[in-house]
Amino acid sequence: MTLIAVGKIVNVHGIKGVVKIKPYLMHGKDLPQFNPLTDKTGKKSFEVSVSGTQGECLLANLKGITTREVAEQFKGLELYANRSKLPETESNEFYCCDLVGMKVIKDGTEFGKVVSVMNFGAGDILEIKTMKGKQLDFAFSKKTFPCVDTAKKELEIVIPEGMEEVIK
């Protein structure tokens, strides 16, 4: 079973055990359709129901959690869904977890591997460990990564102008 991070409990709301979840999904309210959600180990499971929103967060109940004190114990917990429950991606659409581990090809030779995907609000950034051992970050754009081959687990990179010196 492959687990995918779909959100994080960032706080509690009120006194009846409601939690605030920052969803990682494009459509956060879809979170309950992937129930049961689990912790990173897959050993603890949670049935989530959404009761509203507050800013970018979902207000949600975890089945069996009815007090603020118990809900507080889950602050900071990342929630995971079974990969098989997620919808298939469209053409030129990817799950971040599918990019991690991919070979990065530059001019026909292996340049490095994707070690993580980050997003600080302005778009996805791929962290790449080069064959020379450098850790470099690149915006995940069609211009920089014109070809992503999920079957081969490879993506092609075109080094952005001005970064040629950095990669040496």
N, C-alpha and C positions, 0 to 999 in steps of 0.2 A: 504494500500500500504506500503510495507516494502522497505526502502531505504538502499542502500549499497554504502559506500564511494568507489569511483573508481579512484580518483585522486585529485590533489591539484594544484591550480594556484600559482606558486612560484615566477613568475616575468613577466616582459613584454619584448618584443623583437622588436626593431626598432620603427618607428614612425606611422605605419599603424594599430595599435591595435592588433598586434599579441601577444599572451600570451605564456608563458612557463608552461607546465603542467607536474608535476611529476605523472606518472600513477601508480596506485596500482595494475594494472592487470599484469598477466604474459606476455601478448602480448599487450603492450601499444597502438600500432597502431589500435587495435580493438575498442578503446574508442568510436568513432563515431557511431558504430553499436548499442549503447545503448541510442542514442538520443531519446528524449530530456533528457539532464542531468539537475539536479536541485541543489539548495542549500540544506542545512540540513533540512529546514522546508518543502521543497517540493513546496514552493510558487513561487520561481523564477526559470524559466527554461531557458536552454541554448542549442542552436544547435551548436555543435562543429565539426569543420572540421580540419583535420591534414594536415599541409603543409610540415612537415619535422621533423627532430630530432636535438637535440643539447645535446650531452652527454646522460644522462639518461632521459632527458626531451623531451617532444613533443613540437614542435612549432605548434600552433593552432590558428584558428580564431574562435571567438564567433560571431554568426550571429548578424549583426547590430552594431558591435563594429568596428569602423574604425580609431580611433585615439589612440595614446599612452596615452593621458590624461584620456580618459574614461577607457581604459584597466587597468590603474594603480589602479582604484577603486576596482578591483577584486583580487588584490594580496592577497594571504593567504586564499582565498575561497576554501573550499573543495567541490568537485563535487560528486554528488550522482546519482546512476541509480536505476531504479525500479528493485527490486530483481527478479521479474518474467521475465525480459529480459535477465538475465544471464543464461549461459548454465548449464545444470545439471552436477553435479560433478561425477567423476569416482569413483570406489571403492578405499577407502583409500585416498580420496581427499576431502578437506573441505574448505568452505568459513570461514574466521575468525569469521564473525558475527554469524555463526551457532555454534561456540564453546562457545561464551560468554553466560553465564547463565547456562551452563551444570553443573550437579552434578559431583563431582570428588569422585570416590570410591576407597578406599584402604582396601585391605583384607576383602572385603565384606561389609564394613560400610562406611557411608558418611564421607568423609575427608574434603570436602569444595565445593566451587563453583568457576568456571572460571569467573573472573571479567573483564579481558581484554586480548587482544592478542597484543603483541608488536613485532616489528622487527627493529633492528638497523643495519641490513645488514648481520648478520651472521646466520640468521634463526629465525623462530618464537619462541617467548617466551610466555608461558601462565602465567598470574598473577592469583594466586589462593588465595582466602580468606578462611582460614581454619575454621572449626567449633569452634576452640578456639579463633578465631578473628585475627590470624596472617595473614599478606600478604606475600606470598612467590612466587618467580619466578622459573619456570622450563622450560628448553629447550623442545620444542614440538618435541619429537622424538618417534619412534616406541618402543625403549627400555624403555623409561620412561612412555609412554602412549601406552601400547600394544593393548588396545581395546578401540575403539571409537564407541559408539552406538548412531547414530543420531536419531533413532526412539525413544529410551528411554531418549534421551538427557542426557546421562551419558558417562563418560570416566573413565577408570581404570588407576590408577597411581601405579608405582613401584618406590619408593623413591630411587634416585641415591645414590650410596655408598658415605659415608662421610657426608650426609645430615641428617642422622637420629637424631642427636642432635639438629639440627636447628628446626626441626618440633615439638619438644616437648614443 
